[in-house]
C-alpha cells in the first residue's frame, strides 16, 4: 500500500542466533533433524523469531503454537540480546 511504512524486523536478521546458551532451547539428535527446538518440544526456536519478525505478537505466537507466553517471550528476549551483542561484529 503506498504511503504505508514497511515494518522492519525487530532483530538484525543478518546475525543468526547461537541457541546453545539459551536454557529454553535444546538440540536433540533425531528430533527435527537436530534443529534447536524449545525444550521438550518439536517447535524450532527460529520459528518464534521468524513469526515475530513477520509481525505476529508474542501472544499470537503462543496461541498459534500452543506454548506458554513466558517461553515465547524468553526466546525473543534471548534472540534480541544475542543479536544485539553480535550485530556490530557481523558488519565488520
N, C-alpha and C positions, 0 to 999 in steps of 0.2 A: 504494500500500500504506500503510495507516495506520501512523503511528509512524516511517516511513522518511523521513529528511530528503531534501528535493529537492536535487539537485545544482545549484548555482548556476554560471552561466558564469564562467569564469576571467577573461574580459575584460569590460570595461564595454561592453556591446553597444549603448549609446546613442551611442557615438562610432564613426563609420566610420573606416576606415583609408585614408590617402592613401599609396598604394604608390609614388608617384613617386620617392622617395628610397631605396627598397629595391633593392639591387643584384641580388637574386634574382628580381625581378619585372619584367615589361615589358608595355607596351601596344602592340599591333600592329594597325593599321587592317586590317579584314577578317579578323582572327583572333578568333573567339569574340565577334564584334560589338564589338571594341575593349576588352573587359573585361580588367583586369590579370591576367595569367597568369604561371606560373613561366616563366622564360626558356626559349626553345626548346621550349615545350610548349603544350598547349591546356588545361591544368589551371588553373582560376581560383584565385587566391591566397585569395579569400574562402571557397572550399570547404574548404580546410585548416582555417581558423579555425572555420568553422561545425561541421565534424565534431568538432573538439576540444571546442568548447563543448557539443556534444551527448553528450560522454562518451567519445569514441574517444581512445585513446592515440596519441602520435606514431608509435609503431611500427605500430599498426593502420592509421593513415592512410597511412603509407609503403607498407605491404603492399597496401592497398586500391587505391591509385593507381599502384603500381609505380614509385615515385620514391625516391631516396636519403633515408635518415632525416635526414642533415645538412641537406638542403633543407627538409624539414618543420620541423625544429627552428629553422632560421634564420628561416623565415616566421613561426612562432609567437613567436619572440623579438622580431622587428621589430614585430609587431602588438601585443604586450604593452607594449613600450616606448612605442610611438606612442600607444596608448590611455591609458596611464598619464600621459603628458605632457599629453594633451588632454582628459582626463575632467573636470577641475575647470572648465575654461572652457566646456564644453558645458552645465553645470548652472547657470551664472550667469544 
